[in-house]
Amino acid sequence: MARQLRFAGTDSKVDGCPALHTDEGTGEVIVQGTPVTDPEDLAQLQHFGPDDAAVVVPRELLVNWAPKEMERVPELVDRATFRRLFETFKHTAWRFETRRGYASDRED
């Protein structure tokens, strides 16, 4: 079934790209912009899945047209989802925690 999209806005002065649309059924936002295709740029994106697509839009587009909440709406996750966050965690504090001291503690 096709989404029911509502045009939210554009900062385009000539063409119809970039633009934002809102899915009336789910509240999700669809971003329309120029695709990022450079492999070096794509390699820098975190959590970028094989089926994901990245687009470039001016910051002003999001500032002017993206939905805004008056208060932060926290999203609670169940224990299984929380546990999965640590299965693919890539950074570690191991080196930091195994040091004998810190440069700020030394008197030079």
DSSP file (Angstrom, degrees, kcal/mol; ACC not computed):
  #  RESIDUE AA STRUCTURE BP1 BP2  ACC     N-H-->O    O-->H-N    N-H-->O    O-->H-N    TCO  KAPPA ALPHA  PHI   PSI    X-CA   Y-CA   Z-CA
    1    1 A M              0   0    0      0, 0.0     2,-0.1     0, 0.0     0, 0.0   0.000 360.0 360.0 360.0 133.8    0.0    0.0    0.0
    2    2 A A        -     0   0    0      1,-0.1     2,-0.1     3,-0.0     0, 0.0  -0.360 360.0-108.1 -71.4 148.1    1.4    3.4   -0.9
    3    3 A R        -     0   0    0      1,-0.1     2,-0.9    -2,-0.1    -1,-0.1  -0.351  21.5-124.4 -69.2 154.7    2.2    5.9    1.7
    4    4 A Q        -     0   0    0     -2,-0.1    20,-3.1     2,-0.0    21,-0.3  -0.864  39.2-167.9-101.2  97.6    0.0    9.0    2.1
    5    5 A L  E     -A   23   0A   0     -2,-0.9     2,-0.5    18,-0.2    18,-0.2  -0.667  15.0-161.5 -96.3 141.2    2.6   11.7    1.8
    6    6 A R  E     -A   22   0A   0     16,-2.5    16,-2.7    -2,-0.3     2,-0.3  -0.984  26.2-120.9-118.3 127.4    2.2   15.4    2.6
    7    7 A F  E     -A   21   0A   0     -2,-0.5    14,-0.3    14,-0.2     3,-0.1  -0.505  28.9-177.6 -66.0 126.2    4.6   17.9    1.1
    8    8 A A  E     -     0   0A   0     12,-2.8     2,-0.3     1,-0.3    13,-0.2   0.822  48.0 -74.1 -96.6 -39.3    6.3   19.8    4.0
    9    9 A G  E     -A   20   0A   0     11,-1.4    11,-2.4     0, 0.0    -1,-0.3  -0.903  33.2-133.3 161.0 171.4    8.5   22.3    2.2
   10   10 A T  E     -A   19   0A   0     -2,-0.3     9,-0.2     9,-0.2     7,-0.1  -0.986  11.8-154.8-148.7 152.6   11.5   23.0    0.2
   11   11 A D        +     0   0    0      7,-0.6     2,-0.2    -2,-0.3     8,-0.1   0.209  58.0 128.5-107.5  10.5   14.3   25.6    0.2
   12   12 A S        -     0   0    0      6,-0.6    -2,-0.1     1,-0.1     4,-0.0  -0.460  42.7-166.8 -69.5 134.7   14.8   25.1   -3.6
   13   13 A K  S    S+     0   0    0     -2,-0.2    -1,-0.1     0, 0.0     3,-0.1   0.711  83.3   7.9 -92.5 -23.3   14.8   28.3   -5.5
   14   14 A V  S    S+     0   0    0      3,-0.2    -2,-0.1     1,-0.1     2,-0.1   0.708 122.8  36.0-123.0 -61.6   14.5   26.7   -9.0
   15   15 A D  S    S-     0   0    0      2,-0.3    -1,-0.1     1,-0.1    -3,-0.0  -0.231  82.2-105.7 -92.8-178.0   13.9   22.9   -9.0
   16   16 A G  S    S+     0   0    0     -3,-0.1    -4,-0.1    -2,-0.1    16,-0.1   0.304  77.1 122.5 -90.6   8.8   11.9   20.7   -6.7
   17   17 A C        +     0   0    0     -6,-0.1    -2,-0.3    -7,-0.1    -3,-0.2  -0.964  52.6  35.7-122.3 136.6   14.9   19.2   -4.9
   18   18 A P  S    S+     0   0    0      0, 0.0    -6,-0.6     0, 0.0    -7,-0.6   0.580  81.7 143.7 -83.6 161.8   15.7   19.2   -2.0
   19   19 A A  E     -AB  10  32A   0     13,-1.9    13,-2.9    -9,-0.2     2,-0.4  -0.974  39.7-129.1-155.8 165.2   12.4   18.8   -0.2
   20   20 A L  E     -AB   9  31A   0    -11,-2.4   -12,-2.8    -2,-0.3   -11,-1.4  -0.958  19.3-176.2-121.9 142.5   10.7   17.2    2.8
   21   21 A H  E     -AB   7  30A   0      9,-2.1     9,-3.0    -2,-0.4     2,-0.4  -0.960  14.9-142.5-131.6 151.7    7.6   15.1    2.9
   22   22 A T  E     -AB   6  29A   0    -16,-2.7   -16,-2.5    -2,-0.3     2,-0.7  -0.958  15.5-129.5-117.5 133.9    5.7   13.7    5.9
   23   23 A D  E  >  -A    5   0A   0      5,-3.1     4,-2.8    -2,-0.4   -18,-0.2  -0.730  16.2-155.6 -79.2 114.8    4.0   10.3    5.9
   24   24 A E  T  4 S+     0   0    0    -20,-3.1    -1,-0.2    -2,-0.7   -19,-0.1   0.786  89.1  50.0 -64.2 -28.0    0.6   11.0    7.3
   25   25 A G  T  4 S+     0   0    0    -21,-0.3    -1,-0.2     1,-0.1   -20,-0.1   0.882 127.5  16.9 -79.5 -39.2    0.1    7.4    8.5
   26   26 A T  T  4 S-     0   0    0      2,-0.1    -2,-0.2    -3,-0.0    -1,-0.1   0.632  91.7-124.4-110.3 -18.2    3.4    7.0   10.5
   27   27 A G     <  +     0   0    0     -4,-2.8    -3,-0.1     1,-0.3    -2,-0.0   0.443  60.0 147.4  83.6  -0.8    4.7   10.5   11.0
   28   28 A E        -     0   0    0     -5,-0.2    -5,-3.1    -6,-0.1     2,-0.4  -0.315  44.5-129.6 -67.5 153.2    8.0    9.5    9.4
   29   29 A V  E     -B   22   0A   0     -7,-0.2     2,-0.5    -3,-0.1    -7,-0.2  -0.897  12.2-154.0-107.8 132.8    9.8   12.2    7.4
   30   30 A I  E     -B   21   0A   0     -9,-3.0    -9,-2.1    -2,-0.4     2,-0.5  -0.931   9.5-153.6-107.5 124.5   11.1   11.5    3.8
   31   31 A V  E     -B   20   0A   0     -2,-0.5     2,-0.5   -11,-0.2   -11,-0.2  -0.857   5.1-162.3-101.5 126.8   14.1   13.6    2.8
   32   32 A Q  E     +B   19   0A   0    -13,-2.9   -13,-1.9    -2,-0.5     2,-0.3  -0.940  34.3 119.9-109.9 123.7   14.5   14.3   -0.9
   33   33 A G        -     0   0    0     -2,-0.5    24,-0.2   -15,-0.2    -2,-0.0  -0.927  65.6 -51.4-163.5-174.3   17.9   15.4   -2.0
   34   34 A T  E     -C   56   0B   0     22,-1.3    22,-2.6    -2,-0.3    -2,-0.0  -0.610  63.3-114.9 -74.5 125.9   21.0   14.7   -4.2
   35   35 A P  E     -C   55   0B   0      0, 0.0     2,-0.6     0, 0.0    20,-0.3  -0.304  16.9-128.4 -64.2 143.3   22.3   11.2   -3.6
   36   36 A V        +     0   0    0     18,-2.6    18,-0.4     1,-0.1     0, 0.0  -0.844  40.3 159.2 -88.2 120.5   25.7   10.6   -2.0
   37   37 A T        +     0   0    0     -2,-0.6    -1,-0.1     5,-0.0    18,-0.0   0.555  30.5 112.0-120.8 -14.1   27.5    8.3   -4.3
   38   38 A D     >  -     0   0    0      1,-0.2     4,-2.5     2,-0.1     3,-0.4  -0.494  60.5-145.0 -67.0 120.7   31.2    8.8   -3.5
   39   39 A P  H  > S+     0   0    0      0, 0.0     4,-2.0     0, 0.0    -1,-0.2   0.834  98.8  54.6 -57.3 -34.5   32.5    5.5   -1.9
   40   40 A E  H  > S+     0   0    0      2,-0.2     4,-0.6     1,-0.2    -2,-0.1   0.883 110.0  46.5 -68.1 -37.2   34.8    7.5    0.4
   41   41 A D  H >4 S+     0   0    0     -3,-0.4     3,-1.0     1,-0.2     4,-0.5   0.930 112.8  49.3 -67.5 -45.2   31.9    9.6    1.7
   42   42 A L  H >< S+     0   0    0     -4,-2.5     3,-1.2     1,-0.3    -2,-0.2   0.848 103.7  60.9 -63.5 -34.0   29.7    6.6    2.2
   43   43 A A  H 3< S+     0   0    0     -4,-2.0    -1,-0.3     1,-0.3    -2,-0.2   0.743  99.6  57.1 -65.4 -22.7   32.5    4.8    4.1
   44   44 A Q  T << S+     0   0    0     -3,-1.0     2,-0.3    -4,-0.6    -1,-0.3   0.615  83.3 102.0 -83.9 -12.7   32.4    7.6    6.7
   45   45 A L    X   -     0   0    0     -3,-1.2     3,-0.6    -4,-0.5     2,-0.3  -0.564  67.9-137.3 -77.4 131.7   28.7    7.2    7.5
   46   46 A Q  T 3  S+     0   0    0     -2,-0.3     3,-0.1     1,-0.2    -2,-0.1  -0.624  81.4  10.3 -87.7 147.2   28.1    5.3   10.8
   47   47 A H  T 3  S+     0   0    0     -2,-0.3     2,-0.8     1,-0.2    -1,-0.2   0.807  83.8 160.3  58.7  33.0   25.3    2.7   11.0
   48   48 A F    <   -     0   0    0     -3,-0.6    -1,-0.2    -6,-0.1     6,-0.0  -0.780  25.3-154.3 -91.7 110.0   24.9    2.8    7.2
   49   49 A G    >   -     0   0    0     -2,-0.8     3,-1.5    -3,-0.1    -1,-0.0  -0.309  27.4-106.4 -83.2 166.4   23.2   -0.4    6.1
   50   50 A P  T 3  S+     0   0    0      0, 0.0    -1,-0.1     0, 0.0    -2,-0.0   0.759 121.5  44.5 -63.8 -25.5   23.3   -2.1    2.7
   51   51 A D  T 3  S+     0   0    0      2,-0.0     2,-0.1     0, 0.0    -3,-0.0   0.367  92.9 110.0 -99.0   4.7   19.8   -1.0    1.9
   52   52 A D    <   -     0   0    0     -3,-1.5     2,-0.4     2,-0.0    -4,-0.1  -0.415  50.9-157.1 -80.1 155.8   20.3    2.6    3.1
   53   53 A A        -     0   0    0     -2,-0.1     2,-0.4     2,-0.0    -4,-0.1  -0.999   4.6-153.0-130.7 135.8   20.5    5.7    0.9
   54   54 A A        -     0   0    0     -2,-0.4   -18,-2.6   -18,-0.4     2,-0.3  -0.891  12.2-173.6-110.1 139.6   22.1    8.9    1.8
   55   55 A V  E     -C   35   0B   0     -2,-0.4     2,-0.5   -20,-0.3   -23,-0.0  -0.940  20.3-128.7-129.5 154.1   21.2   12.3    0.4
   56   56 A V  E     +C   34   0B   0    -22,-2.6   -22,-1.3    -2,-0.3    -2,-0.0  -0.884  32.4 166.1-103.4 129.8   22.6   15.8    0.8
   57   57 A V        -     0   0    0     -2,-0.5     2,-0.1   -24,-0.2   -24,-0.1  -0.978  41.5 -98.3-136.9 152.1   20.4   18.6    1.8
   58   58 A P    >>  -     0   0    0      0, 0.0     3,-1.3     0, 0.0     4,-0.9  -0.423  31.0-122.8 -66.5 145.3   21.1   22.2    3.0
   59   59 A R  H 3> S+     0   0    0      1,-0.3     4,-2.3     2,-0.2     3,-0.5   0.861 110.5  65.1 -54.6 -37.2   20.9   22.6    6.8
   60   60 A E  H 3> S+     0   0    0      1,-0.2     4,-3.0     2,-0.2     5,-0.3   0.815  92.1  62.8 -59.0 -31.3   18.3   25.3    6.2
   61   61 A L  H <> S+     0   0    0     -3,-1.3     4,-2.3     1,-0.2     5,-0.4   0.938 108.9  39.7 -60.0 -46.3   15.9   22.7    4.8
   62   62 A L  H  X S+     0   0    0     -4,-0.9     4,-1.5    -3,-0.5    -2,-0.2   0.893 116.3  50.6 -71.3 -39.5   15.8   20.8    8.1
   63   63 A V  H  < S+     0   0    0     -4,-2.3    -2,-0.2     1,-0.2    -1,-0.2   0.923 120.3  34.7 -62.8 -43.9   15.7   24.0   10.2
   64   64 A N  H  < S+     0   0    0     -4,-3.0    -2,-0.2    -5,-0.2    -1,-0.2   0.813 133.0  20.4 -82.8 -31.4   12.9   25.5    8.2
   65   65 A W  H  < S+     0   0    0     -4,-2.3    -3,-0.2    -5,-0.3    -2,-0.2   0.607  89.1 104.4-121.7 -14.4   10.7   22.5    7.3
   66   66 A A  S  < S-     0   0    0     -4,-1.5   -44,-0.0    -5,-0.4   -46,-0.0  -0.406  79.8 -97.8 -71.3 147.9   11.4   19.6    9.6
   67   67 A P        -     0   0    0      0, 0.0     2,-0.4     0, 0.0    -1,-0.1  -0.338  40.1-153.3 -62.6 145.9    8.8   18.8   12.2
   68   68 A K        -     0   0    0     -3,-0.1     2,-0.3    -2,-0.0     3,-0.0  -0.983   4.7-150.5-127.3 132.6    9.7   20.2   15.6
   69   69 A E        -     0   0    0     -2,-0.4     3,-0.1     1,-0.1     4,-0.0  -0.771  13.6-141.2 -96.4 145.7    8.6   18.8   19.0
   70   70 A M  S    S+     0   0    0     -2,-0.3     2,-0.3     1,-0.1    -1,-0.1   0.834  90.0  25.0 -73.4 -32.5    8.2   21.2   21.9
   71   71 A E  S    S-     0   0    0     -3,-0.0     2,-0.2     0, 0.0    -1,-0.1  -0.940  95.4 -96.7-130.1 152.7    9.7   18.6   24.3
   72   72 A R        -     0   0    0     -2,-0.3    -2,-0.0    -3,-0.1     0, 0.0  -0.497  33.6-148.3 -66.4 133.8   12.0   15.7   23.8
   73   73 A V        -     0   0    0     -2,-0.2    -1,-0.1     2,-0.0     2,-0.0  -0.891  14.6-143.7-107.3 103.2   10.0   12.5   23.4
   74   74 A P        -     0   0    0      0, 0.0     2,-0.7     0, 0.0     0, 0.0  -0.341   3.0-143.1 -68.4 146.6   12.1    9.6   24.8
   75   75 A E        -     0   0    0     -2,-0.0     2,-0.3     2,-0.0    -2,-0.0  -0.934  14.3-150.2-111.0 110.6   11.9    6.3   23.1
   76   76 A L        -     0   0    0     -2,-0.7     2,-0.3     1,-0.0     0, 0.0  -0.598  11.7-159.5 -81.6 138.7   12.0    3.4   25.6
   77   77 A V        -     0   0    0     -2,-0.3     2,-0.0     1,-0.0    -2,-0.0  -0.863  17.1-114.0-117.7 153.2   13.5    0.2   24.4
   78   78 A D     >  -     0   0    0     -2,-0.3     4,-2.3     1,-0.1     5,-0.2  -0.272  36.9 -99.3 -78.3 171.6   13.1   -3.3   25.7
   79   79 A R  H  > S+     0   0    0      1,-0.2     4,-2.7     2,-0.2     5,-0.2   0.869 120.8  54.1 -61.4 -39.4   16.0   -5.2   27.3
   80   80 A A  H  > S+     0   0    0      2,-0.2     4,-1.9     1,-0.2    -1,-0.2   0.914 110.6  46.2 -63.8 -42.4   16.7   -7.3   24.2
   81   81 A T  H  > S+     0   0    0      2,-0.2     4,-1.0     1,-0.2    -1,-0.2   0.910 112.7  50.4 -65.5 -42.0   17.1   -4.2   22.0
   82   82 A F  H >X S+     0   0    0     -4,-2.3     3,-0.6     1,-0.2     4,-0.5   0.908 109.2  51.4 -62.1 -42.5   19.3   -2.5   24.7
   83   83 A R  H >< S+     0   0    0     -4,-2.7     3,-1.3     1,-0.2     4,-0.5   0.882 103.9  58.1 -62.4 -39.4   21.5   -5.6   24.8
   84   84 A R  H >X S+     0   0    0     -4,-1.9     3,-0.8     1,-0.3     4,-0.8   0.767  92.0  70.1 -64.3 -24.9   21.9   -5.6   21.0
   85   85 A L  H << S+     0   0    0     -4,-1.0    -1,-0.3    -3,-0.6     3,-0.2   0.831 101.7  45.6 -59.5 -30.7   23.4   -2.0   21.3
   86   86 A F  T << S+     0   0    0     -3,-1.3     3,-0.4    -4,-0.5    -1,-0.2   0.551  95.9  73.9 -92.4  -8.7   26.5   -3.5   22.9
   87   87 A E  T <4 S+     0   0    0     -3,-0.8    -1,-0.2    -4,-0.5    -2,-0.2   0.816 109.6  30.0 -72.6 -29.4   26.9   -6.4   20.5
   88   88 A T  S  < S+     0   0    0     -4,-0.8    -1,-0.2    -3,-0.2    -2,-0.2   0.176  84.3 140.2-114.1  15.9   28.2   -4.1   17.7
   89   89 A F        -     0   0    0     -3,-0.4    -3,-0.1     1,-0.1    -4,-0.0  -0.423  28.3-174.2 -64.1 130.1   29.8   -1.5   19.9
   90   90 A K        +     0   0    0     -2,-0.1     2,-0.3     2,-0.0    -1,-0.1   0.644  54.7  72.6-105.7 -17.9   33.1   -0.4   18.3
   91   91 A H        -     0   0    0      2,-0.0     2,-0.3     0, 0.0    -2,-0.0  -0.684  58.6-170.2-101.0 154.6   34.7    2.0   20.8
   92   92 A T        -     0   0    0     -2,-0.3     4,-0.2     1,-0.0     3,-0.2  -0.980  29.6-150.9-142.4 153.8   36.3    1.0   24.1
   93   93 A A     >  +     0   0    0     -2,-0.3     4,-2.8     1,-0.1     5,-0.2   0.174  66.6 113.6-103.7  14.5   37.7    2.6   27.2
   94   94 A W  H  > S+     0   0    0      1,-0.2     4,-1.4     2,-0.2    -1,-0.1   0.923  78.9  42.4 -55.4 -52.0   40.2   -0.2   27.8
   95   95 A R  H  4 S+     0   0    0      1,-0.2     4,-0.5     2,-0.2     3,-0.3   0.909 115.1  51.6 -63.2 -41.6   43.3    1.8   27.1
   96   96 A F  H >4 S+     0   0    0      1,-0.2     3,-0.7    -4,-0.2    -1,-0.2   0.901 112.4  45.3 -61.1 -42.7   41.9    4.7   29.1
   97   97 A E  H 3< S+     0   0    0     -4,-2.8    -1,-0.2     1,-0.2    -2,-0.2   0.667 109.1  55.5 -79.8 -16.7   41.1    2.5   32.1
   98   98 A T  T 3< S+     0   0    0     -4,-1.4    -1,-0.2    -3,-0.3    -2,-0.2   0.401  79.9 112.1 -98.1   3.6   44.4    0.7   32.2
   99   99 A R    <   -     0   0    0     -3,-0.7     3,-0.1    -4,-0.5    -3,-0.0  -0.459  66.2-137.8 -74.4 149.4   46.6    3.7   32.4
  100  100 A R  S    S-     0   0    0      1,-0.2     2,-0.3    -2,-0.1    -1,-0.1   0.731  78.9 -17.8 -78.2 -22.5   48.6    4.2   35.6
  101  101 A G        -     0   0    0      5,-0.0     2,-0.3     3,-0.0    -1,-0.2  -0.962  66.8-105.3-167.2 179.6   47.8    7.9   35.6
  102  102 A Y    >>  -     0   0    0     -2,-0.3     3,-1.9     1,-0.1     4,-0.6  -0.908  26.6-120.6-123.2 149.1   46.7   10.9   33.6
  103  103 A A  G >4 S+     0   0    0     -2,-0.3     3,-1.0     1,-0.3    -1,-0.1   0.836 113.3  60.0 -56.8 -33.8   48.7   13.8   32.2
  104  104 A S  G 34 S+     0   0    0      1,-0.2    -1,-0.3     3,-0.0    -3,-0.0   0.702 100.3  56.7 -69.8 -17.5   46.6   16.2   34.2
  105  105 A D  G <4 S+     0   0    0     -3,-1.9    -1,-0.2     2,-0.1     2,-0.2   0.625  90.4  92.8 -86.3 -13.9   47.7   14.5   37.4
  106  106 A R    <<  -     0   0    0     -3,-1.0     2,-0.7    -4,-0.6    -5,-0.0  -0.533  68.1-141.3 -84.6 144.7   51.4   15.0   36.8
  107  107 A E              0   0    0     -2,-0.2    -2,-0.1     1,-0.1    -3,-0.0  -0.925 360.0 360.0-102.9 117.9   53.3   18.0   38.0
  108  108 A D              0   0    0     -2,-0.7    -1,-0.1     0, 0.0    -2,-0.0   0.414 360.0 360.0 -99.3 360.0   55.8   19.1   35.4
